[in-house]
Amino acid sequence: MLSHFNFRVILQYLPLFLKGLWATSWISAISIFFALLLGVLACSMRLSSTGFLKKTAGVYIESMRATPLLAQLYFFYFGLPTLHINLNEIQTGILALSLNSGAYIAEIVRAGIVSIPDGQTEAGTAYGLTYLQRMRYIILPQALGVTIPALLGQFIVLVKDSSLVSLISVLELTRAGQLMASERFMPTEGFFTVAAFYLVIYFVLKYLSTLWQNRLIYREP
């Protein structure tokens, strides 16, 4: 199959693909950062003993998980301006990706926290640590460590879902493939190149997650 590929045209469009790769990378990185923050915050609220916080987190998590990301993206893109909230295409994409992925991360982190033995929390309390200190130094590092595989999977989903922002005219990897396919009528070459770049991002994330897991995961001495 590769013998029929026109690699010369791919090389001509390589600057466009690299521009799209850069856009996909930093949009995904920012979205992952905010999604992780939102996930930890929503998880803390859902585990809270305060009914209002628990219900608020529950509404956010269930509404994000029950509706398609594409519908959320279009809602923010077309709906927010009617509320006089004006965001550009990139900001809208980051908002949708962060809110959507944050709901899934909240449940992943919650599962990790619940799996931590009660003795860990009791030991922190015995040493006089506050709730925030117990979460910061004992619970969260272990919870994040044991949920690294699930978090990696969610991060990869977010990176792939970032291709949807091409539908609101953001120039990222998928959009670069669309432009090549429409201008040169070479969809196979265009989207094969897009897939290759996404594969590179996947292995980078996998490598970083391994480093993160080795740093955070708790091991018995």
Protein Blocks (a to p, Z undefined) as FASTA:
>chain_A
ZZmpcfklmmmmmmmmmmmmmmmmmmmmmmmmmmmmmmmmmmmmmmpmbfklmmmmmmmm
mmmmmpcfklmmmmmmmmmmmnopacdfklmmmmmmmmmmmmmmmmmmmmmmmmpcfklm
mmmmmnopafklmmmmmmmmmmmmmmmmmmmmmmmmmmmmmmmmmmnopacfklmmmmmm
mmnopaklmmmmmmmmmmmmmmmmmmmmmmmmmmmpccdZZ
